[in-house]
Amino acid sequence: MNIAYIPSPSRGVLYLGPVPLRAYAFCIIIGVVVAVWLGSKRWVARGGAKHTVGDIAVWAVPFGLVGGRLYHVITDHQLYFGDGRNPWNAFKIWEGGLGIWGAIALGAVGAWIGARRRGVPLPPWADALAPGIALAQACGRWGNWFNQELYGKETTLPWGLEIDKTLPDGEVVQGIYHPTFLYESLWCVGVALLVIWADRRFTLGHGRAFALYVAAYTVGRFWIEALRIDEAHRFFGLRLNDWTAIVVFLGAVAYLVIVGKKRPGREDPDSIDPVSRDERAAAAAAAAAGEGPADGTDEADRAAGTDAADGADVIDETDGAGRAEEDSRAADAAADPHRAEPKKTP
């Protein structure tokens, strides 16, 4: 009997009057906000404009949600189509069911569209966003906790997850299971930290930081997937997501090696964002046009100061000549007292 475990919430939705507030949706929204915030900071640090990441995310996020849902519905079609199934449930995204593979694939299409509209190359943008995407996944996995879904095998570990729910077919599930949502959430946090460290240490560019994120994530997904007991298609003893993780991992590693040899280093900051480049050029031109003394004195002030100085010099010269003449007379008087005063005419 377990005396310590992680409890599951009694419900995953609150109602604000007739409006349902679903925890699953909030977890996804929080993840998107974190990804855009961190991605923007990294993009600006690379030399990009402040709002570029958000502008492209407006395209990437909706495409990613649609792609994630499509992947889930296609690979788990038996849950929505067939005898006794309701196809309309495929649209109930709030009940869970987003495939990260489809989200990244179709999200990349949306990002490509947004990047082309902004004149931004996609690889450096993906590099800037990579750790943020990992953190977004870490946040999103907590939506599975609220929905009591995607848990693993039964366990007696003290961090086991308590499940107590009734499935749509009436089956009641009660017990302590591996919290695979927590495993993946923590793994994604580790992936984000790894990408940030490697990016600083090796100056990754040209999409290599994003490739590192993909490779590291798939390693974790492979072993976490082996713990899950939810229904899934299997091929040669492995779940479909395991095979997908293997293929994607090999592709990401190949990209890292090939691009690392052909295009080492990072992109020139002036080549990644035309908006930022134009802003820097305008700032440089303004600085060049406004060259002057550090205290901001303009030409009129400088002219007035010169005139005042010239006037003072003239006064000093006049006063000096007068004083010199008086001093000369005083010296003559001391030498010959009779010459001190002029003779008066009687």
C-alpha positions in Angstrom: 0.0 0.0 0.0 1.3 3.4 -1.0 1.5 5.9 1.8 3.0 8.7 -0.4 1.9 9.6 -4.0 1.0 12.5 -6.2 -2.7 13.1 -6.1 -4.7 13.9 -9.3 -7.1 16.9 -9.3 -10.7 16.1 -8.8 -11.6 18.0 -12.0 -9.9 19.8 -14.8 -12.4 22.5 -15.6 -14.0 25.4 -13.7 -17.0 27.3 -14.8 -17.2 31.1 -14.9 -21.0 31.2 -15.2 -21.7 29.3 -18.4 -18.1 29.7 -19.7 -15.8 26.6 -19.0 -12.3 27.4 -18.0 -10.2 24.3 -18.9 -6.9 23.6 -17.2 -5.6 21.8 -20.2 -6.1 25.0 -22.3 -4.5 27.2 -19.7 -1.4 24.9 -19.6 -1.0 25.3 -23.3 -1.5 29.1 -23.2 1.1 29.4 -20.4 3.5 27.4 -22.5 3.1 29.6 -25.5 3.6 32.7 -23.4 6.8 31.3 -21.9 8.1 30.2 -25.3 7.5 33.7 -26.9 9.0 35.5 -23.9 12.2 33.5 -23.8 12.4 33.4 -27.6 12.1 37.1 -27.9 14.9 37.7 -25.4 17.2 35.3 -27.2 16.3 36.8 -30.6 17.1 40.3 -29.5 20.4 39.1 -28.0 21.2 37.7 -31.5 20.6 41.0 -33.1 16.9 40.7 -34.0 14.0 43.1 -33.5 12.0 42.9 -30.3 8.6 41.9 -31.8 9.7 39.6 -34.6 9.3 36.3 -32.5 5.8 37.3 -31.5 4.8 38.3 -35.1 6.0 34.9 -36.5 4.4 33.0 -33.6 1.0 34.4 -34.6 1.4 32.1 -37.6 3.3 29.2 -36.0 1.0 28.6 -33.0 -2.3 28.0 -34.8 -0.6 25.8 -37.4 1.1 23.9 -34.6 -2.2 23.3 -32.7 -3.9 22.0 -35.9 -0.9 19.8 -36.7 -0.7 18.4 -33.3 -4.4 17.5 -33.3 -4.2 16.0 -36.8 -1.3 13.8 -35.8 -3.2 12.5 -32.8 -6.5 11.9 -34.7 -4.7 10.1 -37.5 -2.5 7.9 -35.4 -5.3 7.2 -32.9 -8.2 7.2 -35.3 -9.8 4.2 -33.6 -10.8 6.5 -30.8 -13.0 8.7 -33.0 -14.1 6.5 -36.0 -15.8 3.2 -36.1 -18.7 1.4 -34.4 -19.9 3.2 -31.3 -17.5 6.2 -31.8 -18.5 9.8 -32.3 -16.4 11.5 -35.1 -17.2 15.0 -33.6 -15.1 14.1 -30.6 -12.1 14.6 -32.9 -12.7 18.4 -32.5 -12.7 18.3 -28.7 -9.1 19.4 -28.3 -9.8 20.5 -24.7 -10.2 16.8 -23.7 -6.5 16.2 -24.6 -4.8 14.7 -27.5 -2.0 16.7 -29.2 0.9 15.0 -31.0 4.1 16.9 -30.6 5.4 15.5 -33.9 2.5 17.0 -35.8 2.7 20.2 -33.8 6.3 20.8 -34.7 5.9 19.8 -38.3 2.9 21.9 -39.2 4.0 24.7 -36.8 7.2 24.9 -38.8 5.1 25.5 -41.9 3.3 28.4 -40.2 6.6 29.8 -38.9 8.0 29.6 -42.5 5.1 31.6 -43.8 5.5 34.2 -41.0 9.2 34.4 -41.5 8.9 35.0 -45.2 6.4 37.8 -44.6 9.0 39.4 -42.2 12.0 38.7 -44.5 13.5 36.6 -41.7 15.5 33.3 -42.4 13.8 30.4 -40.5 16.9 28.6 -39.0 18.1 31.5 -36.7 14.5 32.1 -35.6 14.1 28.4 -34.7 17.4 28.5 -32.8 16.2 31.4 -30.7 12.9 29.7 -30.0 14.2 26.2 -29.3 14.6 26.2 -25.5 11.3 28.1 -25.2 9.5 25.3 -27.1 11.0 22.8 -24.7 9.6 24.8 -21.8 6.3 25.2 -23.5 6.1 21.4 -23.7 7.0 21.2 -20.0 4.1 23.5 -19.2 1.7 21.7 -21.5 2.3 18.3 -20.0 0.6 19.4 -16.8 -2.6 19.5 -18.8 -2.4 15.7 -18.9 -2.3 15.7 -15.1 -5.5 17.7 -14.9 -7.1 15.4 -17.4 -5.7 12.2 -15.7 -4.4 10.8 -18.9 -1.2 9.4 -20.5 0.0 7.9 -17.3 2.4 4.9 -17.1 2.5 1.5 -15.6 1.5 0.8 -12.0 4.2 1.5 -9.5 4.9 1.5 -5.7 7.3 4.4 -5.9 6.5 7.3 -3.6 6.1 9.7 -6.5 3.5 7.5 -8.1 0.4 9.2 -9.6 -3.0 8.5 -8.1 -5.6 7.9 -10.8 -9.3 7.6 -10.0 -11.5 8.2 -13.1 -14.2 6.6 -15.2 -13.4 6.0 -18.9 -16.0 6.8 -21.6 -16.9 3.1 -21.9 -17.8 3.0 -18.2 -14.6 1.3 -17.0 -13.3 2.6 -13.7 -9.5 3.1 -13.3 -8.1 3.3 -9.8 -4.5 2.9 -8.7 -1.0 4.4 -8.5 0.8 4.7 -11.8 4.1 6.2 -13.2 3.6 10.0 -13.6 4.9 10.0 -17.2 3.5 13.6 -17.6 5.9 14.6 -14.8 8.8 12.7 -16.3 8.4 14.4 -19.6 7.9 17.8 -18.1 11.2 17.6 -16.1 13.0 16.1 -19.1 11.9 19.1 -21.2 13.2 21.5 -18.6 16.5 19.7 -18.8 16.5 19.9 -22.6 15.9 23.7 -22.4 18.8 24.2 -20.1 21.0 22.0 -22.3 20.2 24.0 -25.4 20.9 27.3 -23.6 24.2 26.1 -22.3 25.4 24.5 -25.6 24.3 27.6 -27.5 26.5 29.8 -25.3 29.4 27.3 -25.2 29.6 26.4 -28.9 27.9 29.5 -30.5 25.3 27.4 -32.3 23.7 28.8 -35.4 22.0 28.0 -38.8 19.4 25.8 -37.0 21.8 23.7 -34.9 20.3 24.8 -31.6 16.9 23.7 -32.8 18.3 20.4 -34.0 19.9 19.8 -30.6 16.6 20.4 -28.9 14.9 17.9 -31.2 17.6 15.2 -30.7 17.6 15.6 -26.9 13.8 15.6 -26.7 13.5 12.4 -28.7 15.9 10.6 -26.4 13.7 11.3 -23.4 10.5 10.6 -25.3 11.7 7.2 -26.3 12.2 5.8 -22.7 9.1 7.7 -21.4 7.0 6.2 -24.2 8.1 2.7 -23.0 6.4 3.3 -19.6 3.0 4.4 -21.0 0.1 1.9 -21.1 -2.5 3.9 -23.1 -3.6 2.3 -26.3 -1.2 2.8 -29.3 -0.3 1.2 -32.6 2.8 -1.1 -32.4 5.2 -2.2 -35.0 7.8 -4.9 -34.3 7.2 -4.6 -30.6 7.6 -0.8 -30.4 4.9 1.9 -30.2 4.5 4.2 -33.2 5.8 7.1 -31.2 9.0 5.2 -30.5 9.6 4.6 -34.2 8.9 8.3 -34.8 11.4 9.3 -32.1 14.1 7.1 -33.6 13.6 8.5 -37.2 13.5 12.1 -35.9 16.5 11.6 -33.7 18.6 10.3 -36.6 17.5 13.2 -38.8 18.4 15.8 -36.1 21.8 14.3 -35.4 22.6 14.2 -39.2 21.6 17.9 -39.5 23.8 18.8 -36.5 26.9 17.1 -38.1 26.4 18.2 -41.7 25.5 21.8 -41.0 28.2 22.0 -38.3 30.8 21.2 -40.9 29.5 23.3 -43.7 28.4 26.4 -41.7 30.0 26.6 -38.3 29.4 29.5 -36.1 26.4 31.8 -36.0 24.8 34.1 -38.5 25.8 37.7 -39.0 23.3 39.8 -36.9 22.7 42.1 -39.8 21.5 39.1 -41.9 18.8 37.7 -39.6 16.2 40.5 -39.3 15.8 43.4 -41.7 13.7 45.4 -39.3 16.5 45.4 -36.7 19.1 46.1 -39.4 17.2 49.1 -40.6 16.8 50.4 -37.0 20.5 50.1 -36.3 21.3 51.9 -39.6 18.9 54.7 -38.8 20.4 55.1 -35.3 23.9 55.2 -36.7 22.9 57.8 -39.3 21.2 60.0 -36.7 24.2 59.8 -34.5 26.5 60.8 -37.4 24.3 63.7 -38.3 24.2 65.0 -34.7 28.0 65.0 -34.0 29.0 67.7 -31.6 30.4 68.4 -28.1 29.4 66.0 -25.4 27.4 68.7 -23.5 25.1 69.2 -26.5 26.2 72.9 -27.2 25.0 73.9 -30.6 26.6 76.2 -33.2 24.7 79.3 -32.0 25.9 78.8 -28.4 29.4 78.2 -29.6 29.3 81.4 -31.7 27.9 83.5 -28.8 30.6 82.2 -26.6 33.3 83.1 -29.1 31.9 86.7 -29.5 31.9 87.1 -25.8 35.4 85.9 -25.5 36.6 88.3 -28.3 34.9 91.2 -26.5 36.6 90.4 -23.3 40.0 90.3 -25.1 39.4 93.8 -26.6 38.5 95.2 -23.1 41.5 93.6 -21.6 43.8 95.1 -24.3 42.4 98.7 -23.8 42.6 98.6 -20.1 46.1 97.3 -20.3 47.3 100.1 -22.6 45.8 102.7 -20.2 47.4 101.2 -17.1 50.8 101.1 -18.9 50.7 104.8 -19.7 49.8 105.8 -16.1 52.6 103.6 -14.8 55.1 105.4 -17.1 54.1 108.9 -15.9 54.4 107.8 -12.2 57.9 106.5 -12.8 59.0 109.8 -14.4 57.6 111.8 -11.5 59.6 109.8 -9.0 62.8 110.4 -10.9 62.3 114.2 -11.4 59.9 115.9 -9.0 59.9 119.1 -11.0 58.4 117.2 -13.9 55.7 115.9 -11.8 53.3 118.8 -12.4 53.2 120.9 -15.6 54.1 124.6 -15.3 51.2 127.0 -15.0 51.1 130.0 -17.2 50.8 133.2 -15.1 
